[in-house]
Amino acid sequence: MIIRKNPEIDLSAEFITSIWRDNDATNIGTNDATNGATNDATNDATSKDYLAVNKRIIDRKVKKKVRKRMTEQQLQECIVEACYVEHSIEELAKLLGKSESHIRNRFITNMVADGILLRTKPSHSPGQTYMTNPKLDK
């Protein structure tokens, strides 16, 4: 079984770098073929933890940019940056200190129509979340 250490996360630049390393000492003499189910479960749990850590990091970074009075352009930039990981309208409203209806009506609807944001579920699904379109030129 492969056991992974926690990632090393570097926040020194404008982007996030995560380095995952296998713990070589635990891999000696193991047979990955016999531990396939265990590895899948471990990797799935690790990837969920990784996404949660990234979401907290991105939220902290966006929170530093939020001001009481911001232009629509600044708010839109914060939404794009926050949505590098999935966010619901409720989470965005709380993060930006705005009402859900304001975020939905002034930003999300237009940004989805313009292709800036993508829905992660079919339209009007409960628990809808949004992500930044990976095809956007930065």
GROMACS elastic network, one bead per residue, 0.5 to 0.9 nm:
[ bonds ]
;  ai    aj funct       b0    kb
    1    26     6  0.77412   500
    1    27     6  0.66989   500
    1    30     6  0.62316   500
    1    31     6  0.69138   500
    1    32     6  0.55948   500
    1    33     6  0.88072   500
    1    34     6  0.83303   500
    1    35     6  0.56255   500
    1    36     6  0.78721   500
    1    38     6  0.72977   500
    1    39     6  0.62969   500
    2    22     6  0.68340   500
    2    23     6  0.73646   500
    2    24     6  0.84563   500
    2    26     6  0.70155   500
    2    27     6  0.59384   500
    2    30     6  0.83090   500
    2    32     6  0.73839   500
    2    35     6  0.87304   500
    2    39     6  0.67590   500
    2    42     6  0.87737   500
    3    22     6  0.63532   500
    3    23     6  0.60084   500
    3    24     6  0.86274   500
    3    26     6  0.68851   500
    3    27     6  0.77390   500
    3    39     6  0.83661   500
    3    42     6  0.80953   500
    4     7     6  0.83329   500
    4    20     6  0.72114   500
    4    21     6  0.62188   500
    4    23     6  0.57760   500
    4    42     6  0.89313   500
    4    43     6  0.86581   500
    4    46     6  0.83733   500
    5     8     6  0.88110   500
    5    20     6  0.70447   500
    5    21     6  0.62993   500
    5    22     6  0.65120   500
    5    23     6  0.63844   500
    6    19     6  0.88407   500
    6    20     6  0.70950   500
    6    21     6  0.81584   500
    6    46     6  0.87069   500
    6    50     6  0.88738   500
    7    18     6  0.58906   500
    7    19     6  0.53813   500
    7    21     6  0.73152   500
    7    50     6  0.80875   500
    8    17     6  0.79625   500
    8    18     6  0.55196   500
    8    19     6  0.51797   500
    8    20     6  0.68499   500
    8    21     6  0.87888   500
    9    16     6  0.69912   500
    9    17     6  0.56672   500
    9    19     6  0.67033   500
   10    13     6  0.77361   500
   10    15     6  0.84978   500
   10    16     6  0.60943   500
   10    17     6  0.52334   500
   10    18     6  0.66099   500
   10    19     6  0.86326   500
   11    14     6  0.74109   500
   11    15     6  0.68930   500
   11    16     6  0.56175   500
   11    17     6  0.70762   500
   11    57     6  0.88084   500
   12    15     6  0.79593   500
   12    16     6  0.81192   500
   13    16     6  0.72426   500
   13    17     6  0.88034   500
   16    54     6  0.84382   500
   16    57     6  0.87200   500
   16    58     6  0.88993   500
   21    24     6  0.85197   500
   22    25     6  0.87421   500
   22    26     6  0.85554   500
   22    27     6  0.80950   500
   23    26     6  0.58161   500
   23    27     6  0.68625   500
   24    27     6  0.51726   500
   24    28     6  0.68092   500
   25    28     6  0.59334   500
   26    29     6  0.82431   500
   26    30     6  0.78654   500
   27    30     6  0.55889   500
   27    31     6  0.83726   500
   27    32     6  0.88185   500
   28    31     6  0.89270   500
   30    34     6  0.86631   500
   30    35     6  0.86456   500
   31    34     6  0.57651   500
   31    35     6  0.68450   500
   32    35     6  0.50951   500
   32    36     6  0.60523   500
   32    39     6  0.78954   500
   33    36     6  0.54537   500
   33    37     6  0.89949   500
   34    37     6  0.81562   500
   34    38     6  0.88869   500
   35    38     6  0.53385   500
   35    39     6  0.61164   500
   35    40     6  0.87552   500
   36    39     6  0.50852   500
   36    40     6  0.62287   500
   36    41     6  0.87443   500
   37    40     6  0.51997   500
   37    41     6  0.63566   500
   37    42     6  0.86192   500
   38    41     6  0.52478   500
   38    42     6  0.60896   500
   38    43     6  0.85181   500
   39    42     6  0.50239   500
   39    43     6  0.59028   500
   39    44     6  0.83971   500
   40    43     6  0.51538   500
   40    44     6  0.60256   500
   40    45     6  0.86006   500
   41    44     6  0.51498   500
   41    45     6  0.62398   500
   41    46     6  0.85378   500
   42    45     6  0.52311   500
   42    46     6  0.60591   500
   42    47     6  0.86143   500
   43    47     6  0.60361   500
   43    48     6  0.86022   500
   44    47     6  0.51947   500
   44    48     6  0.63302   500
   44    49     6  0.87167   500
   45    48     6  0.51929   500
   45    49     6  0.62662   500
   45    50     6  0.85880   500
   46    49     6  0.50867   500
   46    50     6  0.60624   500
   46    51     6  0.86791   500
   47    51     6  0.61804   500
   47    52     6  0.86044   500
   48    51     6  0.51515   500
   48    52     6  0.62291   500
   48    53     6  0.86548   500
   49    52     6  0.50889   500
   49    53     6  0.61756   500
   49    54     6  0.86091   500
   50    53     6  0.51717   500
   50    54     6  0.61975   500
   50    55     6  0.86176   500
   51    54     6  0.50345   500
   51    55     6  0.60583   500
   51    56     6  0.86522   500
   51    85     6  0.76411   500
   52    55     6  0.50758   500
   52    56     6  0.63189   500
   52    57     6  0.86833   500
   53    56     6  0.52252   500
   53    57     6  0.62456   500
   53    58     6  0.86851   500
   54    57     6  0.50287   500
   54    58     6  0.60699   500
   54    59     6  0.84201   500
   54    85     6  0.75921   500
   55    58     6  0.52022   500
   55    59     6  0.59680   500
   55    60     6  0.85290   500
   55    82     6  0.81125   500
   55    84     6  0.84974   500
   55    85     6  0.60779   500
   55    86     6  0.80336   500
   55    87     6  0.87827   500
   56    59     6  0.50774   500
   56    60     6  0.61318   500
   56    61     6  0.86210   500
   57    60     6  0.52226   500
   57    61     6  0.62852   500
   57    62     6  0.87498   500
   58    61     6  0.50318   500
   58    62     6  0.61507   500
   58    63     6  0.84607   500
   58    81     6  0.75874   500
   58    82     6  0.61489   500
   58    83     6  0.88084   500
   58    84     6  0.80350   500
   58    85     6  0.80138   500
   59    62     6  0.51477   500
   59    63     6  0.59364   500
   59    64     6  0.86830   500
   59    81     6  0.88916   500
   59    82     6  0.62804   500
   59    95     6  0.72362   500
   60    63     6  0.50397   500
   60    64     6  0.64312   500
   61    64     6  0.54510   500
   61    65     6  0.70749   500
   61    81     6  0.89462   500
   61    82     6  0.85931   500
   62    65     6  0.52836   500
   62    66     6  0.65743   500
   62    78     6  0.60580   500
   62    79     6  0.84649   500
   62    81     6  0.70586   500
   62    82     6  0.64096   500
   62    95     6  0.79413   500
   62    96     6  0.83884   500
   63    66     6  0.52089   500
   63    67     6  0.85419   500
   63    78     6  0.86406   500
   63    95     6  0.65084   500
   63    96     6  0.72250   500
   64    67     6  0.82323   500
   65    74     6  0.87798   500
   65    78     6  0.75201   500
   66    69     6  0.84331   500
   66    70     6  0.75577   500
   66    74     6  0.85813   500
   66    75     6  0.79890   500
   66    78     6  0.76892   500
   66    95     6  0.82662   500
   66    96     6  0.62354   500
   66    97     6  0.81738   500
   67    70     6  0.60090   500
   67    96     6  0.82717   500
   67    97     6  0.87394   500
   68    96     6  0.88128   500
   68    97     6  0.77555   500
   70    73     6  0.80200   500
   70    74     6  0.59581   500
   70    75     6  0.63913   500
   71    74     6  0.51957   500
   71    75     6  0.63470   500
   71    76     6  0.86191   500
   72    75     6  0.50602   500
   72    76     6  0.60367   500
   72    77     6  0.85651   500
   72   106     6  0.87308   500
   72   107     6  0.84819   500
   73    76     6  0.50843   500
   73    77     6  0.61992   500
   73    78     6  0.86988   500
   74    77     6  0.50971   500
   74    78     6  0.62847   500
   74    79     6  0.87122   500
   75    78     6  0.50808   500
   75    79     6  0.62359   500
   75    80     6  0.86934   500
   75    96     6  0.78008   500
   75   107     6  0.85213   500
   76    79     6  0.50431   500
   76    80     6  0.62112   500
   76    81     6  0.86281   500
   76   107     6  0.69054   500
   76   108     6  0.89853   500
   76   111     6  0.84879   500
   77    80     6  0.51227   500
   77    81     6  0.61855   500
   77    82     6  0.85703   500
   78    81     6  0.51154   500
   78    82     6  0.60052   500
   78    83     6  0.84861   500
   78    96     6  0.80389   500
   79    82     6  0.51016   500
   79    83     6  0.60276   500
   79    84     6  0.89217   500
   79    92     6  0.71641   500
   79    96     6  0.83891   500
   79   107     6  0.85220   500
   79   108     6  0.86786   500
   79   132     6  0.84861   500
   80    83     6  0.52478   500
   80    84     6  0.68486   500
   80   116     6  0.76613   500
   80   117     6  0.74268   500
   80   131     6  0.79254   500
   80   132     6  0.57156   500
   80   133     6  0.87627   500
   81    84     6  0.57043   500
   81    85     6  0.85463   500
   81   132     6  0.76144   500
   82    85     6  0.65910   500
   82    86     6  0.80430   500
   82    87     6  0.73222   500
   82    92     6  0.77436   500
   82    95     6  0.88714   500
   82   131     6  0.83625   500
   82   132     6  0.82712   500
   83    86     6  0.55170   500
   83    87     6  0.58586   500
   83    88     6  0.89730   500
   83    92     6  0.86732   500
   83   117     6  0.78007   500
   83   129     6  0.89444   500
   83   130     6  0.63739   500
   83   132     6  0.51008   500
   83   133     6  0.88460   500
   84    87     6  0.86044   500
   84   130     6  0.89233   500
   84   131     6  0.57885   500
   84   132     6  0.53643   500
   84   133     6  0.83550   500
   84   134     6  0.83988   500
   85   130     6  0.81666   500
   85   131     6  0.60414   500
   85   132     6  0.77536   500
   86   120     6  0.78114   500
   86   129     6  0.57384   500
   86   130     6  0.54271   500
   86   131     6  0.51091   500
   86   132     6  0.83325   500
   87    90     6  0.80260   500
   87    91     6  0.59522   500
   87    92     6  0.64224   500
   87   128     6  0.84616   500
   87   129     6  0.50929   500
   87   130     6  0.54919   500
   87   131     6  0.68887   500
   88    91     6  0.52044   500
   88    92     6  0.62871   500
   88    93     6  0.86211   500
   88   127     6  0.71392   500
   88   128     6  0.61014   500
   88   130     6  0.61983   500
   89    92     6  0.50543   500
   89    93     6  0.60194   500
   89    94     6  0.85813   500
   89   100     6  0.61454   500
   89   101     6  0.87068   500
   89   103     6  0.69941   500
   89   104     6  0.67531   500
   89   108     6  0.80657   500
   89   128     6  0.80036   500
   89   129     6  0.70737   500
   89   130     6  0.79924   500
   90    93     6  0.51703   500
   90    94     6  0.62714   500
   90    95     6  0.85918   500
   90    99     6  0.84418   500
   90   100     6  0.59601   500
   90   103     6  0.89396   500
   91    94     6  0.52253   500
   91    95     6  0.60621   500
   91    96     6  0.85769   500
   91   100     6  0.88407   500
   92    95     6  0.50084   500
   92    96     6  0.59869   500
   92    97     6  0.82382   500
   92    98     6  0.82411   500
   92   100     6  0.79019   500
   92   103     6  0.76074   500
   93    96     6  0.52673   500
   93    97     6  0.57009   500
   93    99     6  0.55528   500
   93   100     6  0.52300   500
   93   101     6  0.86441   500
   93   102     6  0.82830   500
   93   103     6  0.63564   500
   93   104     6  0.88933   500
   94    97     6  0.51367   500
   94    98     6  0.66718   500
   94    99     6  0.77841   500
   94   100     6  0.82155   500
   95    98     6  0.80349   500
   96    99     6  0.87285   500
   96   103     6  0.89317   500
   98   101     6  0.85114   500
   98   102     6  0.66806   500
   98   103     6  0.68141   500
   99   102     6  0.52254   500
   99   103     6  0.63808   500
   99   104     6  0.86348   500
  100   103     6  0.51938   500
  100   104     6  0.60174   500
  100   105     6  0.84640   500
  101   104     6  0.50314   500
  101   105     6  0.57978   500
  101   106     6  0.80933   500
  102   105     6  0.53559   500
  102   106     6  0.56366   500
  102   107     6  0.76159   500
  103   106     6  0.56196   500
  103   107     6  0.53919   500
  103   108     6  0.62411   500
  103   109     6  0.87120   500
  104   107     6  0.57518   500
  104   109     6  0.60451   500
  104   110     6  0.87633   500
  105   108     6  0.65619   500
  105   109     6  0.60228   500
  105   110     6  0.78727   500
  106   109     6  0.70537   500
  106   110     6  0.70819   500
  107   110     6  0.55023   500
  107   111     6  0.58837   500
  107   112     6  0.85074   500
  108   111     6  0.50703   500
  108   112     6  0.59937   500
  108   113     6  0.84615   500
  108   117     6  0.75539   500
  108   130     6  0.85963   500
  109   112     6  0.53797   500
  109   113     6  0.62479   500
  109   114     6  0.87136   500
  110   113     6  0.50072   500
  110   114     6  0.60648   500
  110   115     6  0.85657   500
  110   116     6  0.86449   500
  111   114     6  0.50511   500
  111   115     6  0.61497   500
  111   116     6  0.50995   500
  111   117     6  0.55789   500
  111   118     6  0.84809   500
  112   115     6  0.50765   500
  112   116     6  0.58767   500
  112   118     6  0.59334   500
  112   119     6  0.74617   500
  112   130     6  0.87118   500
  113   116     6  0.77304   500
  113   117     6  0.81553   500
  114   117     6  0.78015   500
  115   118     6  0.67223   500
  115   132     6  0.87615   500
  115   133     6  0.68478   500
  115   136     6  0.85136   500
  116   131     6  0.86804   500
  116   132     6  0.60992   500
  116   133     6  0.54847   500
  116   134     6  0.88202   500
  116   135     6  0.88084   500
  116   136     6  0.69367   500
  117   130     6  0.62590   500
  117   131     6  0.55138   500
  117   133     6  0.52097   500
  117   134     6  0.89419   500
  118   121     6  0.89464   500
  118   129     6  0.85824   500
  118   130     6  0.55384   500
  118   131     6  0.52862   500
  118   132     6  0.61422   500
  118   133     6  0.57491   500
  119   122     6  0.69919   500
  119   123     6  0.72392   500
  119   128     6  0.69728   500
  119   129     6  0.61074   500
  119   131     6  0.65912   500
  120   123     6  0.88696   500
  120   128     6  0.66902   500
  120   129     6  0.56175   500
  120   130     6  0.56914   500
  120   131     6  0.69182   500
  121   124     6  0.81998   500
  121   125     6  0.63263   500
  121   126     6  0.87005   500
  121   127     6  0.83784   500
  121   128     6  0.59614   500
  121   129     6  0.71400   500
  121   130     6  0.84681   500
  122   125     6  0.57942   500
  122   128     6  0.80214   500
  123   128     6  0.78935   500
  124   127     6  0.88273   500
  124   128     6  0.71368   500
  125   128     6  0.55663   500
  131   134     6  0.84098   500
  132   135     6  0.86759   500
  132   136     6  0.79328   500
  133   136     6  0.57343   500
  134   137     6  0.83338   500
